[in-house]
Amino acid sequence: MIHAREDYNRIQDPAGKIPADEPVFLLRAQDQLACMAVAYYASLCEQAQSPAIAAKARGHADLMAAWPKKKLPDLPENL
């Protein structure tokens, strides 16, 4: 899998379900914008008639919003 950030390359897919050349994007709860992005994705899923995915995404957005430590998105200095 291809991460958007090199420092996330350590996050692996041990079951091999994600092809090596498939791009992935990871959002962390500490990113103060992440919960909004996931909530928007949930809304898009609802519009696309994917209620099960929408519900999971909305629940995850709520968990992310409740995460106590928040910061602006950033990159490590070496990237």
ABEGO torsion letter per residue (X at the ends): XBBABAAAAABBBAAGABBAABBBBBBBAABAAAAAAAAAAAAAAAAAGBAAAAAAAAAAAAAAAABABBBBBBBBAAX
